Amino acid sequence: MPITGARPSPLSHDPNLGHYMVSGITARRVPFNVLAPGVQAIRGELDAAIGRVLDSGWFLMGPELEAFEREFAAYHAAGAQAVGLGSGTDALRIGLLALGVEAGDEVLVVANAGVPPVAAVVAAGATPVFCEVDPATHTLEPAEIDRRVTPRTRAVVVVHLYGHAAPMVTIVERAHGHGIKVLEDCAQAHGARHGGKLVGTWGDAAAFSFYPTKNLGALGDAGALLTSDPQVADAARLFRMYGWRHKYVSEVHSTVSRLDELHAAMLRVKLRHLDEWNATRRALAERYLAGLPAGLEAPPRDGVFHLFVVQTRARDALKAYLAERGIGTDVHYPLPAHQQKPYQRYAQCGLPTTERLAREVLSLPLYPELDTADVDYVLDQLRAYGA
Ligand SMILES: *Cc1c(COP(=O)(O)O)cnc(C)c1O
């Protein structure tokens, strides 16, 4: 939604300023993200879902969760099972535990996807072993599996970053060749396909986040684990709630991490719109891709564009330039996990590609409610900058 208004100041050094003032063009503001319009567009459906839960008087572990789990699993694959959990980070942690990861095991993980994947490995009691990413796709470099695997390696976490699928055929082949499990992190890639097959159906299990900004977002914290292995699903259900199969009887140690009825009901509504929202994201991304100036490196063209990330050496200058023109941007992510204070001690060596990308990536506004005119405005500013 374009919000017209006064141009942000100060812009006295801006050579374009006079042009804009003289021609009387009203400046746009393009926020990095806005969530309210997306909610408004389906307000009636959400109100009905919320009303249903309020009327039922049942708020945890009830029919809405069961229905959402069934629908989310069916969306992905016949025979898949979904286990609703409290967040995406918990889905990663519980996914690792359900795949048999134990204290002292090693888990391969990238460092360019924020802190959650690494935090989940540590929370599961395992040791993260950092892997480099492919500079073209920003996802796990498959050869790293062969390089970093040891007799203690139990699993690899594969992140489909920015909505682009990692090369799963190669990754699964190599990981299973070493006898290690594959946990997909689909937090940024709901509905993305790789070779015609949905992400989340390639590995031994997949973690999803429904954080509000994700392609499928709740109105608060929520997550899920997806798997086609009934034993993994069963274990995840135990870890979801005190190790209970039967109420008050703990079979394994665990705390609690549930997806509540309200969020399940709202996610059922939003799941029905996911493909249409992803198609809109893709159309907007195509518009960006067609108009980007030559100096900016563009992202891969496949996927569901959770984020539209460009690359430039002069990232910080470009970010400031766009901010002065009312365009919100963000960096995903500025400090790689292996350089973060709590996780530095697991870093066995530098990760030059990961570190370079952290200095060069910039996320432009991209969400289903973004106007094509907003995209054109951003492109105009990028071309004027000569990025
Ligand atoms: C958002 C995100 C998570 C964590 O999800 P939460 O629901 O916020 O815990 C994990 N991995 C990736 C790649 C994410 O983007």
Ligand as a Chemical Component Dictionary entry (heavy atoms), coordinates in Angstrom:
data_LIG
# 
_chem_comp.id                   LIG 
_chem_comp.type                 NON-POLYMER 
_chem_comp.pdbx_formal_charge   0 
_chem_comp.three_letter_code    LIG 
# 
loop_
_chem_comp_atom.comp_id 
_chem_comp_atom.atom_id 
_chem_comp_atom.alt_atom_id 
_chem_comp_atom.type_symbol 
_chem_comp_atom.charge 
_chem_comp_atom.model_Cartn_x 
_chem_comp_atom.model_Cartn_y 
_chem_comp_atom.model_Cartn_z 
_chem_comp_atom.pdbx_ordinal 
LIG C1 C1 C 0 11.798 -17.517 11.415 1  
LIG C2 C2 C 0 12.815 -18.596 11.283 2  
LIG C3 C3 C 0 12.977 -19.583 12.262 3  
LIG C4 C4 C 0 12.345 -19.511 13.619 4  
LIG O1 O1 O 0 11.001 -19.477 13.665 5  
LIG P1 P1 P 0 10.262 -18.908 14.994 6  
LIG O2 O2 O 0 8.860  -19.313 14.765 7  
LIG O3 O3 O 0 10.465 -17.435 15.003 8  
LIG O4 O4 O 0 10.877 -19.573 16.171 9  
LIG C5 C5 C 0 13.850 -20.621 12.009 10 
LIG N1 N1 N 0 14.571 -20.666 10.887 11 
LIG C6 C6 C 0 14.482 -19.724 9.939  12 
LIG C7 C7 C 0 15.307 -19.842 8.700  13 
LIG C8 C8 C 0 13.608 -18.646 10.110 14 
LIG O5 O5 O 0 13.532 -17.696 9.165  15 
# 
loop_
_chem_comp_bond.comp_id 
_chem_comp_bond.atom_id_1 
_chem_comp_bond.atom_id_2 
_chem_comp_bond.value_order 
_chem_comp_bond.pdbx_ordinal 
LIG C1 C2 SING 1  
LIG C2 C3 SING 2  
LIG C2 C8 DOUB 3  
LIG C3 C4 SING 4  
LIG C3 C5 DOUB 5  
LIG C4 O1 SING 6  
LIG O1 P1 SING 7  
LIG P1 O2 DOUB 8  
LIG P1 O3 SING 9  
LIG P1 O4 SING 10 
LIG C5 N1 SING 11 
LIG N1 C6 DOUB 12 
LIG C6 C7 SING 13 
LIG C6 C8 SING 14 
LIG C8 O5 SING 15 
# 
